[in-house]
Amino acid sequence: MPRSVSRGRAVAAGCAAAALTTAVLLPAAPTGAVTSVPAGNGATWQIHDASPPGLDTGSIRAVSNSPVEGFGNIFVRVSIPAGAEEPRLNGEMMRGFGLTFDGVDTFEPTRSVQLGDVRITREVTVDGADAWARFFDTFTNTGRKPVTVEVSFGGSLGFGAAQSQGAIRSTSSGDAVVDRQDAWTLAATPNAAQRPVGVVLGSPGAPGTLDRTGNQQRDPFDTPMATTGHEANFQGYVSTFTVAPRETRSLARFVTVGATGAGSQTAAAAQLTALAATPDLSGLTTLERCTLQNWDASALGVARCPSAPVLATPSAGPQVPAYTTSSYDVVNTSIDQMLRDLDAGVTTSAEITRAYLDRIAVYDGGPLGYHAFIHVAEDAMQQARAADRARARGATGELLGIPLAIKDLYDTKDMPTTGGTLALEGWQPETDAYQVERLRAAGAVIIGKANLSEFANSGGYSESGWGQVWNALYPSKTSFGSSGGSAVAVATSMAAGALGSQTGVSLYAPSTGNSLTTFRGTDGMASLRGIMPLTWAQDYGGPIARSVTDLAHLLNATTGTDPLDPLTAQADARRPADWTAHLDAGALDGMRIGYLPASFVSGYADDGTGAAVMEHFADLEAAGATMVELTPPPSGGSSPGGSRSEEGWARYIELHDDFPYPDGDALLASPLVLPYNQRALRDTPRMTPEQVDAWLAYRATYKQVIAGWMDAADVDAVVYPGFISDMYNNDAAGNQLTADRGTGVLTSNVGLPTVVVPVGTNPHGYSISMQLVGRAWDDAAILGMGYALEQQAQGQQVPDDAPALEYRPNARPHAVPEISPLVPGRAPAAAGLRFSFGAGTGLSQRENDG
């Protein structure tokens, strides 16, 4: 939390292996993304394995016609010997097992995950005939002292408290209350068209079956499972056991997914009873069975076990030593501070860049890495040294020597531009996007390309052919999308600032989720040339930063008229000569700020987030603002026709003679695209000139409509919350269990200037933010109001899980990471990175809200 190889086999002589389960149905071959396995009852299971996007938790992403939204994950907390350092991500969701599908029924681990002195593996077997999955998790003590291990198994089975709530309906003891006497539980929604989901815990009374329940979305070791409301969907089953040195202990749990229709819960309970009485342990060796902690001896089918069984497990792979050779501390340091330190001679761009490269090497790769980058610039240090030489000659620049990350849908002439898709792996434009060109002219060091949701499709997650990004503040949560890599790179101090983009939510969602600031200007304030499209003329490329002051520095460099982008024709006349001149702590004094009460109320969550944001109206008022309740805004009417996606791709491809696809349709139909983003090959026409004019006129008219609404209420800006719920785990499929973003904020649908500012936390400790929205071309004034709010609220949260690195001046500098793309059906390299020395059936289509 923030601050204010083949699987393990037994090594014992004479132990005979049990027979493997015979496959009944052949699962679909992995073609990319999570692997799908069909079951005999018509359901299809999606398992998070090492195939793209490589979440690799072994949990169930989704099951068709069921409430499953990321279930079967494990959170692990290990005890720490006195005087020892607590391992990173202790108590968080485990991932990075290298799970590889055998083409029949089993996902086998090819590497272990090391957590302190405990080496963890996971194997998942799906029985297609009987529609269950077995999760076999092993814990081997590699240290010299006993370790207490706590494991919470579970996930999410729905959302809200009505028809989509998948609460516990029955247990083996005959009630709906989970306790240590239960061998199984059954959850279901009130909707008979959805399948019930059961969990077989083990033999009641066995030491590892059930110690207590937990909330699998919110610190399951210390937060009990709820029985009512939205949080009743988040079920965790906590086991506690001790592992002696050089000993392995394990857990085998089962998840069942029943049929739909009347009587399905009765049939599911019968299946659970039978499976609890006679667990299917086929495929586990004798010694593997002997390590089980949640089944008694009668269930193991083993006559005799050694006193201290130990399993051979795959290597955890090399770990990058946590040090830096830079004396400059970049952790939570703003661009503004760095510029002052550079000007004063306190540091150099080379020192700053080296510090960031070291943090990327230590924190971004491997099983427990953030996966914020797709590519790291091989010449980053050369760029930094060139900036230092320029400064020594007296050169100036708005961002001279500052390392920045660029979302990997901006063209860069010196690095590949992939849009997050393996369909564009290795493709490199010959020119920079206009905003990147402007950053270079301002002296910035382009340190790398940030990960994103493929094609910027999702606002809920950032998943690509190079991995899925994890949250900087809450390491088991989604980073949000689609600019998740950009936000996480900044929040974890792996870059000083970043460029992202937004079509719907993709600047504000990751910024809110990682407690950062961002700015989406009026349509046309910044050029779109050289940025891969999602929705032409609604897309916006903008900055993500640690502070509003940092945003101003970035806006000085990136905004303005691009002669080759006619949408920016008014930008030079409308933008301020210096954005920093509008940073006034008194900018809210005398302002009237409108709000819509309904925008602060979740449609399904009951955690008090919206009310917590409203409490920070006091910050606006303390800064001199008056709050004004508004009536709902008028509609902009029906939008005109034409494919804005294809129009965007046509304009983008026209810039590149060597683009490998003739049009957007062909690209999106590539088999290398993540399956839930793929579509059949079409022949979509681009917009006609008349449709283009109609779309631009619609946007202009909508801006006037909203300006009239604000004028009638006599308000200077309208405030919206960032989120109106907690943030959720990274392994679900749908957007409800990322966070509730249903605020109705007008920004993207109209094209209005909006600044996002963190203002604190909600009752459960998750970052919250405010969005201040203004009239078209009020950009500088809105940025100034954001600055005043920031000074008053002081609400930014910073990560605990990416601390400053030990300074070792005489150590060998870390190599520049070369990040490997994920290959469908193949486990990733041991550490997720290669190093070069020198200077791969979607059940839930995610909404295109990037």
Helices and strands as residue ranges (DSSP letters): E 9-10, E 35-38, E 44-47, E 60-63, E 71-78, E 100-101, E 106-108, E 113-115, E 118-127, E 132-141, E 147-156, E 167-171, E 184-188, E 197-200, E 212-215, G 230-233, E 234-243, E 248-257, H 264-277, H 286-290, H 297-300, E 311-312, E 323-324, H 335-343, H 349-363, E 373-376, H 380-392, E 403-407, G 422-424, H 434-441, E 445-450, G 454-456, E 463-464, E 467-468, H 484-491, E 497-502, H 508-513, E 517-520, E 540-545, H 548-558, G 566-568, H 571-574, G 579-582, E 592-595, G 597-600, H 609-615, H 617-622, E 626-629, H 644-654, H 664-668, H 689-713, E 717-721, I 747-751, E 754-761, E 767-773, H 779-793, E 806-807, E 816-819, E 833-836
